[in-house]
Amino acid sequence: MPTREIGPVAGYSAFTSKTARELAQVLRGETEKTTKNAGLAPPAPRPGIGVTNSSAKETVDKRLSGGVASPLEEGSLADPETLLRTYHGLQVVTAVDGLFTFEYKAVESITMLDGNNSEVVFLFQDDPPA
């Protein structure tokens, strides 16, 4: 089948009708070449220490392991003696325009019990003076 020339397009060389037909097939996805997305290849092995299973039994007392066990419990409002909080000194804050002032005490420490009934103390810094 003879090919017919199509005029130049924006500085490119002239296309033939066969090339235009192939281009249309490519745009419609009708080409014979199909690509298959196989996904990512498995990762290459990395050097390091291999995985081993230990047969040692845990003999460390969990209460002495140094970690904090969940859940943390502070106490309850029903029994105020269980709420162990201490506060920093009284701070006075004045609004920028000077119309309002208010006083507050920042929390210094909170004592809680963890899942092993061990004390956990949170210490907070005092706010800088205003």
FENCOR-V847989 format. One record per backbone hydrogen bond with DSSP energy under -1.0 kcal/mol. CO is the residue of the C=O (numbers start at 1). NH is the residue of the N-H. If there is no record, write none. Layout:
CO & NH
CO & NH
//
This chain:
4 & 17
9 & 12
15 & 6
16 & 20
17 & 21
18 & 22
19 & 23
20 & 24
21 & 25
22 & 26
23 & 27
24 & 28
25 & 30
36 & 38
61 & 64
62 & 65
69 & 115
73 & 113
79 & 82
80 & 83
82 & 84
83 & 85
84 & 111
86 & 108
86 & 109
91 & 104
93 & 102
95 & 98
100 & 95
102 & 93
104 & 91
106 & 88
108 & 124
109 & 86
110 & 122
112 & 120
113 & 73
114 & 117
118 & 114
120 & 112
122 & 110
//
